[in-house]
Amino acid sequence: MPDDKTFEPSAGFKHAYKEDKLLLEAAAYQAGELALRYFNRDPQVWTKKNASPVTEADLAVDAFLKERLLDARPDYGWLSEESEDNPDRLDKQRVFVIDPIDGTHAFIDGGTEWTISLAVVENNRPVAAVLYAPVRGEMYCASRFGGTELNNVPVVCPRLASLEGARVAGPRPAIARGPLARAGVQNAGYIRSLAYRIVMVTTGALDLALARGYSNDWDLAAADLIVEEANGVLRDKKNMVLKYNMPNVHHDCLFASCKELSRLVAPMMPALQFPQRRQD
């Protein structure tokens, strides 16, 4: 059974979660404007030790967000893909979890699906979240107890109770072979921003999103709350709720869907063939 009781809400903090969401939304919009200054302009690119790329845009957006958000909430911790990890975050009540540009390959190639992913985590679960796709003009926002909106319009995961014909995005081996293939799903391709791939289930653009292992807190925290507040689920290979701001920020293979479809997918997860991700 999934562990649905990992989050115990802080009494009377619903308003604070909404205020954090508004802060993230304003910061994400400004960060998107900054990132667009580098988009399709041949930004400088380096290769990190795990063989993934990082651009000057990633670093500029990270620096901007760190200053903007910590100036507004100096008592919060900080965890970002492009910042050195500080273990002091583990002692903070709330922590910003940030991916300055999720989908850097797409950003470099001129794709439109890259996003800016911002979340606030409390008690190991996200309580405020924004995912912004600047090129597509899509701003997903969510707060604990506050629902999910896309461009200020509430969204709820469409209900689907059959895998036949379901649109799935993720690693091809997991979709093309094994129980999902036998169930008759449709391969919807590969969305290079993992966070964007996950939130696509909230609008019905996808019915199921898959991710191989070794994704990180910054890839997932914002998308997790956005899906949850839209009445969907993001679960790991063991059908467990994810915990964030732990000493280990890496996660196992994952799936996101509406609740009805999750009951069919969860038992299949151990049998799906996910490619290995290169580790740090």
Secondary structure, DSSP 8 states (H G I E B T S, - for coil): ---TTS----TT-HHHHHHHHHHHHHHHHHHHHHHHTTTTS---EEE-TTS-EEEHHHHHHHHHHHHHHHHH-TTSEEEETTS---GGGGG-SEEEEEEEEE-HHHHHHT-S--EEEEEEEETTEEEEEEEEETTTTEEEEEETTTEEEETTEE---------TT-EEES-HHHHHSSHHHHHT-EE----S-HHHHHHGGGTTS-SEEEE-S-EEHHHHHHHHHHHHHTTEEEEETTS-----SSS--EE--EEEEEHHHHHHHGGGGGGS--------
